[in-house]
């Protein structure tokens, strides 16, 4: 099992958490998602997978599809 932490800016409420959780859950290989909301700050999504970690660009695309911004785009998301 691998876990990846993704720092996310722009989240403010539980609707944000639900949107990000739904999009990240659809990335191939993802088996679990936990989002810790920090309203007004940088939230963190922890993504779990049973095999190799999903590609960082796939995780970033999922966050962006939900309408939010990865705090460190283009960098190692762990």
PyMOL Python script that loads the backbone (N, CA, C, O; Angstrom):
from pymol import cmd

cmd.read_pdbstr("""\
ATOM      1  N   UNK A   1       0.852  -1.177   0.000  1.00  0.00           N
ATOM      2  CA  UNK A   1       0.000   0.000   0.000  1.00  0.00           C
ATOM      3  C   UNK A   1       0.895   1.236   0.000  1.00  0.00           C
ATOM      4  O   UNK A   1       1.908   1.288   0.698  1.00  0.00           O
ATOM      5  N   UNK A   2       0.505   2.221  -0.788  1.00  0.00           N
ATOM      6  CA  UNK A   2       1.223   3.490  -0.803  1.00  0.00           C
ATOM      7  C   UNK A   2       0.261   4.618  -0.478  1.00  0.00           C
ATOM      8  O   UNK A   2      -0.935   4.526  -0.757  1.00  0.00           O
ATOM      9  N   UNK A   3       0.782   5.670   0.106  1.00  0.00           N
ATOM     10  CA  UNK A   3      -0.019   6.863   0.361  1.00  0.00           C
ATOM     11  C   UNK A   3       0.696   8.075  -0.225  1.00  0.00           C
ATOM     12  O   UNK A   3       1.925   8.154  -0.250  1.00  0.00           O
ATOM     13  N   UNK A   4      -0.108   9.003  -0.689  1.00  0.00           N
ATOM     14  CA  UNK A   4       0.407  10.245  -1.257  1.00  0.00           C
ATOM     15  C   UNK A   4      -0.375  11.400  -0.658  1.00  0.00           C
ATOM     16  O   UNK A   4      -1.606  11.392  -0.663  1.00  0.00           O
ATOM     17  N   UNK A   5       0.339  12.392  -0.142  1.00  0.00           N
ATOM     18  CA  UNK A   5      -0.313  13.597   0.380  1.00  0.00           C
ATOM     19  C   UNK A   5      -0.285  14.682  -0.687  1.00  0.00           C
ATOM     20  O   UNK A   5       0.744  14.930  -1.315  1.00  0.00           O
ATOM     21  N   UNK A   6      -1.428  15.319  -0.877  1.00  0.00           N
ATOM     22  CA  UNK A   6      -1.553  16.386  -1.861  1.00  0.00           C
ATOM     23  C   UNK A   6      -2.014  17.646  -1.139  1.00  0.00           C
ATOM     24  O   UNK A   6      -3.075  17.654  -0.515  1.00  0.00           O
ATOM     25  N   UNK A   7      -1.228  18.696  -1.221  1.00  0.00           N
ATOM     26  CA  UNK A   7      -1.613  19.973  -0.611  1.00  0.00           C
ATOM     27  C   UNK A   7      -2.472  20.736  -1.614  1.00  0.00           C
ATOM     28  O   UNK A   7      -2.113  20.880  -2.782  1.00  0.00           O
ATOM     29  N   UNK A   8      -3.630  21.228  -1.124  1.00  0.00           N
ATOM     30  CA  UNK A   8      -4.617  21.849  -2.009  1.00  0.00           C
ATOM     31  C   UNK A   8      -5.023  23.218  -1.463  1.00  0.00           C
ATOM     32  O   UNK A   8      -5.335  23.366  -0.281  1.00  0.00           O
ATOM     33  N   UNK A   9      -5.010  24.206  -2.345  1.00  0.00           N
ATOM     34  CA  UNK A   9      -5.456  25.551  -1.982  1.00  0.00           C
ATOM     35  C   UNK A   9      -6.873  25.795  -2.488  1.00  0.00           C
ATOM     36  O   UNK A   9      -7.299  25.196  -3.475  1.00  0.00           O
ATOM     37  N   UNK A  10      -7.593  26.672  -1.811  1.00  0.00           N
ATOM     38  CA  UNK A  10      -8.888  27.142  -2.285  1.00  0.00           C
ATOM     39  C   UNK A  10     -10.095  26.422  -1.730  1.00  0.00           C
ATOM     40  O   UNK A  10     -11.223  26.756  -2.091  1.00  0.00           O
ATOM     41  N   UNK A  11      -9.897  25.447  -0.866  1.00  0.00           N
ATOM     42  CA  UNK A  11     -11.036  24.710  -0.311  1.00  0.00           C
ATOM     43  C   UNK A  11     -11.563  25.461   0.913  1.00  0.00           C
ATOM     44  O   UNK A  11     -10.786  25.951   1.734  1.00  0.00           O
ATOM     45  N   UNK A  12     -12.918  25.547   1.027  1.00  0.00           N
ATOM     46  CA  UNK A  12     -13.495  26.314   2.122  1.00  0.00           C
ATOM     47  C   UNK A  12     -14.589  25.596   2.905  1.00  0.00           C
ATOM     48  O   UNK A  12     -14.987  26.063   3.972  1.00  0.00           O
ATOM     49  N   UNK A  13     -15.087  24.452   2.388  1.00  0.00           N
ATOM     50  CA  UNK A  13     -16.254  23.850   3.044  1.00  0.00           C
ATOM     51  C   UNK A  13     -16.314  22.344   2.767  1.00  0.00           C
ATOM     52  O   UNK A  13     -15.476  21.787   2.058  1.00  0.00           O
ATOM     53  N   UNK A  14     -17.331  21.708   3.349  1.00  0.00           N
ATOM     54  CA  UNK A  14     -17.484  20.263   3.162  1.00  0.00           C
ATOM     55  C   UNK A  14     -17.859  19.898   1.733  1.00  0.00           C
ATOM     56  O   UNK A  14     -17.574  18.785   1.290  1.00  0.00           O
ATOM     57  N   UNK A  15     -18.491  20.812   1.002  1.00  0.00           N
ATOM     58  CA  UNK A  15     -18.773  20.564  -0.417  1.00  0.00           C
ATOM     59  C   UNK A  15     -17.450  20.427  -1.178  1.00  0.00           C
ATOM     60  O   UNK A  15     -17.323  19.576  -2.058  1.00  0.00           O
ATOM     61  N   UNK A  16     -16.475  21.259  -0.841  1.00  0.00           N
ATOM     62  CA  UNK A  16     -15.149  21.181  -1.459  1.00  0.00           C
ATOM     63  C   UNK A  16     -14.542  19.798  -1.187  1.00  0.00           C
ATOM     64  O   UNK A  16     -14.000  19.159  -2.088  1.00  0.00           O
ATOM     65  N   UNK A  17     -14.642  19.354   0.057  1.00  0.00           N
ATOM     66  CA  UNK A  17     -14.109  18.045   0.449  1.00  0.00           C
ATOM     67  C   UNK A  17     -14.765  16.944  -0.375  1.00  0.00           C
ATOM     68  O   UNK A  17     -14.086  16.047  -0.874  1.00  0.00           O
ATOM     69  N   UNK A  18     -16.088  17.015  -0.516  1.00  0.00           N
ATOM     70  CA  UNK A  18     -16.812  15.984  -1.271  1.00  0.00           C
ATOM     71  C   UNK A  18     -16.389  15.979  -2.742  1.00  0.00           C
ATOM     72  O   UNK A  18     -16.210  14.913  -3.331  1.00  0.00           O
ATOM     73  N   UNK A  19     -16.230  17.155  -3.332  1.00  0.00           N
ATOM     74  CA  UNK A  19     -15.840  17.242  -4.745  1.00  0.00           C
ATOM     75  C   UNK A  19     -14.447  16.673  -4.976  1.00  0.00           C
ATOM     76  O   UNK A  19     -14.235  15.900  -5.910  1.00  0.00           O
ATOM     77  N   UNK A  20     -13.501  17.053  -4.126  1.00  0.00           N
ATOM     78  CA  UNK A  20     -12.129  16.564  -4.275  1.00  0.00           C
ATOM     79  C   UNK A  20     -12.073  15.058  -4.029  1.00  0.00           C
ATOM     80  O   UNK A  20     -11.394  14.330  -4.753  1.00  0.00           O
ATOM     81  N   UNK A  21     -12.785  14.597  -3.011  1.00  0.00           N
ATOM     82  CA  UNK A  21     -12.805  13.165  -2.706  1.00  0.00           C
ATOM     83  C   UNK A  21     -13.354  12.373  -3.882  1.00  0.00           C
ATOM     84  O   UNK A  21     -12.796  11.340  -4.253  1.00  0.00           O
ATOM     85  N   UNK A  22     -14.433  12.844  -4.464  1.00  0.00           N
ATOM     86  CA  UNK A  22     -15.041  12.142  -5.598  1.00  0.00           C
ATOM     87  C   UNK A  22     -14.090  12.075  -6.790  1.00  0.00           C
ATOM     88  O   UNK A  22     -13.922  11.011  -7.387  1.00  0.00           O
ATOM     89  N   UNK A  23     -13.470  13.194  -7.140  1.00  0.00           N
ATOM     90  CA  UNK A  23     -12.574  13.209  -8.308  1.00  0.00           C
ATOM     91  C   UNK A  23     -11.334  12.343  -8.068  1.00  0.00           C
ATOM     92  O   UNK A  23     -10.928  11.587  -8.951  1.00  0.00           O
ATOM     93  N   UNK A  24     -10.738  12.448  -6.889  1.00  0.00           N
ATOM     94  CA  UNK A  24      -9.539  11.639  -6.617  1.00  0.00           C
ATOM     95  C   UNK A  24      -9.874  10.145  -6.564  1.00  0.00           C
ATOM     96  O   UNK A  24      -9.052   9.313  -6.948  1.00  0.00           O
ATOM     97  N   UNK A  25     -11.062   9.805  -6.096  1.00  0.00           N
ATOM     98  CA  UNK A  25     -11.463   8.399  -6.017  1.00  0.00           C
ATOM     99  C   UNK A  25     -11.592   7.758  -7.391  1.00  0.00           C
ATOM    100  O   UNK A  25     -11.510   6.536  -7.519  1.00  0.00           O
ATOM    101  N   UNK A  26     -11.792   8.575  -8.414  1.00  0.00           N
ATOM    102  CA  UNK A  26     -11.950   8.062  -9.776  1.00  0.00           C
ATOM    103  C   UNK A  26     -10.621   7.833 -10.500  1.00  0.00           C
ATOM    104  O   UNK A  26     -10.605   7.267 -11.593  1.00  0.00           O
ATOM    105  N   UNK A  27      -9.508   8.266  -9.903  1.00  0.00           N
ATOM    106  CA  UNK A  27      -8.198   8.045 -10.530  1.00  0.00           C
ATOM    107  C   UNK A  27      -7.876   6.553 -10.446  1.00  0.00           C
ATOM    108  O   UNK A  27      -7.971   5.966  -9.368  1.00  0.00           O
ATOM    109  N   UNK A  28      -7.501   5.934 -11.557  1.00  0.00           N
ATOM    110  CA  UNK A  28      -7.174   4.504 -11.541  1.00  0.00           C
ATOM    111  C   UNK A  28      -6.115   4.169 -10.488  1.00  0.00           C
ATOM    112  O   UNK A  28      -5.090   4.841 -10.376  1.00  0.00           O
ATOM    113  N   UNK A  29      -6.393   3.115  -9.724  1.00  0.00           N
ATOM    114  CA  UNK A  29      -5.450   2.650  -8.710  1.00  0.00           C
ATOM    115  C   UNK A  29      -5.716   3.196  -7.326  1.00  0.00           C
ATOM    116  O   UNK A  29      -5.191   2.668  -6.345  1.00  0.00           O
ATOM    117  N   UNK A  30      -6.520   4.243  -7.223  1.00  0.00           N
ATOM    118  CA  UNK A  30      -6.808   4.836  -5.912  1.00  0.00           C
ATOM    119  C   UNK A  30      -7.820   3.966  -5.179  1.00  0.00           C
ATOM    120  O   UNK A  30      -8.870   3.625  -5.724  1.00  0.00           O
ATOM    121  N   UNK A  31      -7.492   3.607  -3.928  1.00  0.00           N
ATOM    122  CA  UNK A  31      -8.393   2.777  -3.128  1.00  0.00           C
ATOM    123  C   UNK A  31      -8.978   3.527  -1.940  1.00  0.00           C
ATOM    124  O   UNK A  31      -9.917   3.047  -1.305  1.00  0.00           O
ATOM    125  N   UNK A  32      -8.431   4.699  -1.633  1.00  0.00           N
ATOM    126  CA  UNK A  32      -8.968   5.477  -0.528  1.00  0.00           C
ATOM    127  C   UNK A  32      -8.536   6.923  -0.604  1.00  0.00           C
ATOM    128  O   UNK A  32      -7.453   7.233  -1.101  1.00  0.00           O
ATOM    129  N   UNK A  33      -9.393   7.818  -0.106  1.00  0.00           N
ATOM    130  CA  UNK A  33      -9.084   9.252  -0.085  1.00  0.00           C
ATOM    131  C   UNK A  33      -9.566   9.819   1.242  1.00  0.00           C
ATOM    132  O   UNK A  33     -10.708   9.593   1.642  1.00  0.00           O
ATOM    133  N   UNK A  34      -8.698  10.552   1.922  1.00  0.00           N
ATOM    134  CA  UNK A  34      -9.078  11.270   3.138  1.00  0.00           C
ATOM    135  C   UNK A  34      -8.634  12.717   2.969  1.00  0.00           C
ATOM    136  O   UNK A  34      -7.465  12.985   2.690  1.00  0.00           O
ATOM    137  N   UNK A  35      -9.570  13.650   3.138  1.00  0.00           N
ATOM    138  CA  UNK A  35      -9.253  15.069   2.975  1.00  0.00           C
ATOM    139  C   UNK A  35      -9.391  15.768   4.317  1.00  0.00           C
ATOM    140  O   UNK A  35     -10.423  15.673   4.983  1.00  0.00           O
ATOM    141  N   UNK A  36      -8.335  16.472   4.702  1.00  0.00           N
ATOM    142  CA  UNK A  36      -8.354  17.271   5.932  1.00  0.00           C
ATOM    143  C   UNK A  36      -8.492  18.736   5.517  1.00  0.00           C
ATOM    144  O   UNK A  36      -7.555  19.340   4.995  1.00  0.00           O
ATOM    145  N   UNK A  37      -9.683  19.294   5.761  1.00  0.00           N
ATOM    146  CA  UNK A  37      -9.997  20.660   5.355  1.00  0.00           C
ATOM    147  C   UNK A  37      -9.362  21.665   6.304  1.00  0.00           C
ATOM    148  O   UNK A  37      -9.475  21.550   7.525  1.00  0.00           O
ATOM    149  N   UNK A  38      -8.697  22.646   5.722  1.00  0.00           N
ATOM    150  CA  UNK A  38      -8.188  23.796   6.460  1.00  0.00           C
ATOM    151  C   UNK A  38      -8.763  25.020   5.751  1.00  0.00           C
ATOM    152  O   UNK A  38      -8.166  25.548   4.813  1.00  0.00           O
ATOM    153  N   UNK A  39      -9.939  25.463   6.219  1.00  0.00           N
ATOM    154  CA  UNK A  39     -10.596  26.598   5.571  1.00  0.00           C
ATOM    155  C   UNK A  39      -9.696  27.828   5.643  1.00  0.00           C
ATOM    156  O   UNK A  39      -9.219  28.205   6.713  1.00  0.00           O
ATOM    157  N   UNK A  40      -9.478  28.437   4.500  1.00  0.00           N
ATOM    158  CA  UNK A  40      -8.623  29.617   4.444  1.00  0.00           C
ATOM    159  C   UNK A  40      -7.145  29.292   4.406  1.00  0.00           C
ATOM    160  O   UNK A  40      -6.319  30.204   4.374  1.00  0.00           O
ATOM    161  N   UNK A  41      -6.791  28.025   4.408  1.00  0.00           N
ATOM    162  CA  UNK A  41      -5.392  27.636   4.375  1.00  0.00           C
ATOM    163  C   UNK A  41      -5.168  26.538   3.360  1.00  0.00           C
ATOM    164  O   UNK A  41      -5.934  26.398   2.407  1.00  0.00           O
ATOM    165  N   UNK A  42      -4.130  25.768   3.560  1.00  0.00           N
ATOM    166  CA  UNK A  42      -3.811  24.677   2.658  1.00  0.00           C
ATOM    167  C   UNK A  42      -4.353  23.375   3.230  1.00  0.00           C
ATOM    168  O   UNK A  42      -3.899  22.915   4.277  1.00  0.00           O
ATOM    169  N   UNK A  43      -5.320  22.785   2.544  1.00  0.00           N
ATOM    170  CA  UNK A  43      -5.872  21.495   2.945  1.00  0.00           C
ATOM    171  C   UNK A  43      -4.971  20.385   2.432  1.00  0.00           C
ATOM    172  O   UNK A  43      -4.123  20.610   1.568  1.00  0.00           O
ATOM    173  N   UNK A  44      -5.160  19.179   2.972  1.00  0.00           N
ATOM    174  CA  UNK A  44      -4.340  18.041   2.559  1.00  0.00           C
ATOM    175  C   UNK A  44      -5.244  16.853   2.254  1.00  0.00           C
ATOM    176  O   UNK A  44      -6.081  16.464   3.069  1.00  0.00           O
ATOM    177  N   UNK A  45      -5.059  16.288   1.071  1.00  0.00           N
ATOM    178  CA  UNK A  45      -5.748  15.047   0.703  1.00  0.00           C
ATOM    179  C   UNK A  45      -4.722  13.924   0.761  1.00  0.00           C
ATOM    180  O   UNK A  45      -3.654  14.020   0.156  1.00  0.00           O
ATOM    181  N   UNK A  46      -5.044  12.875   1.479  1.00  0.00           N
ATOM    182  CA  UNK A  46      -4.194  11.692   1.526  1.00  0.00           C
ATOM    183  C   UNK A  46      -4.845  10.617   0.671  1.00  0.00           C
ATOM    184  O   UNK A  46      -5.966  10.179   0.931  1.00  0.00           O
ATOM    185  N   UNK A  47      -4.110  10.204  -0.362  1.00  0.00           N
ATOM    186  CA  UNK A  47      -4.601   9.223  -1.325  1.00  0.00           C
ATOM    187  C   UNK A  47      -3.891   7.897  -1.063  1.00  0.00           C
ATOM    188  O   UNK A  47      -2.666   7.851  -0.948  1.00  0.00           O
ATOM    189  N   UNK A  48      -4.666   6.830  -0.970  1.00  0.00           N
ATOM    190  CA  UNK A  48      -4.126   5.501  -0.734  1.00  0.00           C
ATOM    191  C   UNK A  48      -4.332   4.647  -1.970  1.00  0.00           C
ATOM    192  O   UNK A  48      -5.375   4.716  -2.620  1.00  0.00           O
ATOM    193  N   UNK A  49      -3.321   3.837  -2.289  1.00  0.00           N
ATOM    194  CA  UNK A  49      -3.448   2.884  -3.399  1.00  0.00           C
ATOM    195  C   UNK A  49      -2.801   1.571  -2.979  1.00  0.00           C
ATOM    196  O   UNK A  49      -1.872   1.559  -2.171  1.00  0.00           O
ATOM    197  N   UNK A  50      -3.292   0.475  -3.526  1.00  0.00           N
ATOM    198  CA  UNK A  50      -2.755  -0.841  -3.179  1.00  0.00           C
ATOM    199  C   UNK A  50      -1.494  -1.162  -3.965  1.00  0.00           C
ATOM    200  O   UNK A  50      -0.611  -1.857  -3.462  1.00  0.00           O
ATOM    201  N   UNK A  51      -1.403  -0.675  -5.168  1.00  0.00           N
ATOM    202  CA  UNK A  51      -0.227  -0.918  -6.001  1.00  0.00           C
ATOM    203  C   UNK A  51       0.672   0.292  -5.982  1.00  0.00           C
ATOM    204  O   UNK A  51       0.759   0.999  -4.978  1.00  0.00           O
ATOM    205  N   UNK A  52       1.340   0.530  -7.091  1.00  0.00           N
ATOM    206  CA  UNK A  52       2.181   1.727  -7.184  1.00  0.00           C
ATOM    207  C   UNK A  52       1.331   2.986  -7.054  1.00  0.00           C
ATOM    208  O   UNK A  52       0.149   2.987  -7.396  1.00  0.00           O
ATOM    209  N   UNK A  53       1.940   4.045  -6.562  1.00  0.00           N
ATOM    210  CA  UNK A  53       1.220   5.309  -6.416  1.00  0.00           C
ATOM    211  C   UNK A  53       0.771   5.806  -7.789  1.00  0.00           C
ATOM    212  O   UNK A  53       1.514   5.692  -8.764  1.00  0.00           O
ATOM    213  N   UNK A  54      -0.440   6.356  -7.869  1.00  0.00           N
ATOM    214  CA  UNK A  54      -0.897   6.937  -9.140  1.00  0.00           C
ATOM    215  C   UNK A  54       0.040   8.059  -9.585  1.00  0.00           C
ATOM    216  O   UNK A  54       0.724   8.672  -8.765  1.00  0.00           O
ATOM    217  N   UNK A  55       0.063   8.315 -10.876  1.00  0.00           N
ATOM    218  CA  UNK A  55       0.934   9.366 -11.417  1.00  0.00           C
ATOM    219  C   UNK A  55       0.542  10.723 -10.831  1.00  0.00           C
ATOM    220  O   UNK A  55      -0.643  11.050 -10.767  1.00  0.00           O
ATOM    221  N   UNK A  56       1.528  11.512 -10.403  1.00  0.00           N
ATOM    222  CA  UNK A  56       1.228  12.831  -9.830  1.00  0.00           C
ATOM    223  C   UNK A  56       0.385  13.703 -10.760  1.00  0.00           C
ATOM    224  O   UNK A  56      -0.482  14.446 -10.301  1.00  0.00           O
ATOM    225  N   UNK A  57       0.639  13.612 -12.059  1.00  0.00           N
ATOM    226  CA  UNK A  57      -0.139  14.449 -12.990  1.00  0.00           C
ATOM    227  C   UNK A  57      -1.611  14.023 -13.032  1.00  0.00           C
ATOM    228  O   UNK A  57      -2.486  14.858 -13.261  1.00  0.00           O
ATOM    229  N   UNK A  58      -1.890  12.735 -12.815  1.00  0.00           N
ATOM    230  CA  UNK A  58      -3.281  12.273 -12.762  1.00  0.00           C
ATOM    231  C   UNK A  58      -3.980  12.795 -11.508  1.00  0.00           C
ATOM    232  O   UNK A  58      -5.147  13.184 -11.552  1.00  0.00           O
ATOM    233  N   UNK A  59      -3.256  12.798 -10.395  1.00  0.00           N
ATOM    234  CA  UNK A  59      -3.831  13.311  -9.148  1.00  0.00           C
ATOM    235  C   UNK A  59      -4.061  14.816  -9.253  1.00  0.00           C
ATOM    236  O   UNK A  59      -5.093  15.326  -8.817  1.00  0.00           O
ATOM    237  N   UNK A  60      -3.095  15.519  -9.832  1.00  0.00           N
ATOM    238  CA  UNK A  60      -3.252  16.973 -10.007  1.00  0.00           C
ATOM    239  C   UNK A  60      -4.435  17.280 -10.915  1.00  0.00           C
ATOM    240  O   UNK A  60      -5.210  18.196 -10.638  1.00  0.00           O
ATOM    241  N   UNK A  61      -4.577  16.521 -11.995  1.00  0.00           N
ATOM    242  CA  UNK A  61      -5.697  16.735 -12.923  1.00  0.00           C
ATOM    243  C   UNK A  61      -7.031  16.509 -12.221  1.00  0.00           C
ATOM    244  O   UNK A  61      -7.995  17.230 -12.481  1.00  0.00           O
ATOM    245  N   UNK A  62      -7.101  15.521 -11.337  1.00  0.00           N
ATOM    246  CA  UNK A  62      -8.340  15.250 -10.603  1.00  0.00           C
ATOM    247  C   UNK A  62      -8.687  16.409  -9.678  1.00  0.00           C
ATOM    248  O   UNK A  62      -9.849  16.807  -9.587  1.00  0.00           O
ATOM    249  N   UNK A  63      -7.690  16.948  -8.995  1.00  0.00           N
ATOM    250  CA  UNK A  63      -7.931  18.098  -8.109  1.00  0.00           C
ATOM    251  C   UNK A  63      -8.417  19.293  -8.923  1.00  0.00           C
ATOM    252  O   UNK A  63      -9.343  19.993  -8.514  1.00  0.00           O
ATOM    253  N   UNK A  64      -7.798  19.521 -10.061  1.00  0.00           N
ATOM    254  CA  UNK A  64      -8.197  20.638 -10.915  1.00  0.00           C
ATOM    255  C   UNK A  64      -9.594  20.420 -11.493  1.00  0.00           C
ATOM    256  O   UNK A  64     -10.354  21.375 -11.652  1.00  0.00           O
ATOM    257  N   UNK A  65      -9.936  19.168 -11.806  1.00  0.00           N
ATOM    258  CA  UNK A  65     -11.274  18.858 -12.307  1.00  0.00           C
ATOM    259  C   UNK A  65     -12.331  19.197 -11.251  1.00  0.00           C
ATOM    260  O   UNK A  65     -13.449  19.589 -11.586  1.00  0.00           O
ATOM    261  N   UNK A  66     -11.971  19.046  -9.990  1.00  0.00           N
ATOM    262  CA  UNK A  66     -12.884  19.401  -8.903  1.00  0.00           C
ATOM    263  C   UNK A  66     -12.971  20.910  -8.710  1.00  0.00           C
ATOM    264  O   UNK A  66     -13.845  21.390  -7.988  1.00  0.00           O
ATOM    265  N   UNK A  67     -12.076  21.661  -9.346  1.00  0.00           N
ATOM    266  CA  UNK A  67     -12.122  23.115  -9.284  1.00  0.00           C
ATOM    267  C   UNK A  67     -11.155  23.749  -8.307  1.00  0.00           C
ATOM    268  O   UNK A  67     -11.341  24.898  -7.905  1.00  0.00           O
ATOM    269  N   UNK A  68     -10.117  23.009  -7.918  1.00  0.00           N
ATOM    270  CA  UNK A  68      -9.174  23.522  -6.931  1.00  0.00           C
ATOM    271  C   UNK A  68      -7.746  23.460  -7.466  1.00  0.00           C
ATOM    272  O   UNK A  68      -7.500  22.944  -8.556  1.00  0.00           O
ATOM    273  N   UNK A  69      -6.817  23.992  -6.687  1.00  0.00           N
ATOM    274  CA  UNK A  69      -5.440  24.138  -7.134  1.00  0.00           C
ATOM    275  C   UNK A  69      -4.510  23.355  -6.212  1.00  0.00           C
ATOM    276  O   UNK A  69      -4.570  23.492  -4.990  1.00  0.00           O
ATOM    277  N   UNK A  70      -3.640  22.524  -6.819  1.00  0.00           N
ATOM    278  CA  UNK A  70      -2.605  21.841  -6.047  1.00  0.00           C
ATOM    279  C   UNK A  70      -1.583  22.888  -5.623  1.00  0.00           C
ATOM    280  O   UNK A  70      -1.126  23.687  -6.442  1.00  0.00           O
ATOM    281  N   UNK A  71      -1.229  22.883  -4.350  1.00  0.00           N
ATOM    282  CA  UNK A  71      -0.342  23.915  -3.808  1.00  0.00           C
ATOM    283  C   UNK A  71       1.047  23.854  -4.405  1.00  0.00           C
ATOM    284  O   UNK A  71       1.730  24.876  -4.471  1.00  0.00           O
ATOM    285  N   UNK A  72       1.485  22.682  -4.842  1.00  0.00           N
ATOM    286  CA  UNK A  72       2.824  22.540  -5.397  1.00  0.00           C
ATOM    287  C   UNK A  72       2.752  21.856  -6.759  1.00  0.00           C
ATOM    288  O   UNK A  72       3.292  20.760  -6.915  1.00  0.00           O
ATOM    289  N   UNK A  73       2.093  22.476  -7.764  1.00  0.00           N
ATOM    290  CA  UNK A  73       1.945  21.819  -9.063  1.00  0.00           C
ATOM    291  C   UNK A  73       3.293  21.541  -9.715  1.00  0.00           C
ATOM    292  O   UNK A  73       4.227  22.337  -9.627  1.00  0.00           O
ATOM    293  N   UNK A  74       3.364  20.402 -10.364  1.00  0.00           N
ATOM    294  CA  UNK A  74       4.571  20.031 -11.091  1.00  0.00           C
ATOM    295  C   UNK A  74       5.667  19.469 -10.216  1.00  0.00           C
ATOM    296  O   UNK A  74       6.724  19.081 -10.712  1.00  0.00           O
ATOM    297  N   UNK A  75       5.425  19.421  -8.907  1.00  0.00           N
ATOM    298  CA  UNK A  75       6.426  18.890  -7.992  1.00  0.00           C
ATOM    299  C   UNK A  75       5.979  17.552  -7.460  1.00  0.00           C
ATOM    300  O   UNK A  75       4.834  17.148  -7.660  1.00  0.00           O
ATOM    301  N   UNK A  76       6.875  16.861  -6.784  1.00  0.00           N
ATOM    302  CA  UNK A  76       6.527  15.615  -6.116  1.00  0.00           C
ATOM    303  C   UNK A  76       5.423  15.912  -5.116  1.00  0.00           C
ATOM    304  O   UNK A  76       5.591  16.768  -4.247  1.00  0.00           O
ATOM    305  N   UNK A  77       4.295  15.218  -5.224  1.00  0.00           N
ATOM    306  CA  UNK A  77       3.139  15.516  -4.394  1.00  0.00           C
ATOM    307  C   UNK A  77       3.223  14.909  -3.009  1.00  0.00           C
ATOM    308  O   UNK A  77       2.385  15.216  -2.162  1.00  0.00           O
ATOM    309  N   UNK A  78       4.204  14.056  -2.748  1.00  0.00           N
ATOM    310  CA  UNK A  78       4.278  13.381  -1.447  1.00  0.00           C
ATOM    311  C   UNK A  78       4.744  14.322  -0.366  1.00  0.00           C
ATOM    312  O   UNK A  78       4.863  13.921   0.792  1.00  0.00           O
TER     313      UNK A  78
END
""", "prot")
cmd.dss("prot")
cmd.show_as("cartoon", "prot")
cmd.util.cbc("prot")
cmd.orient("prot")
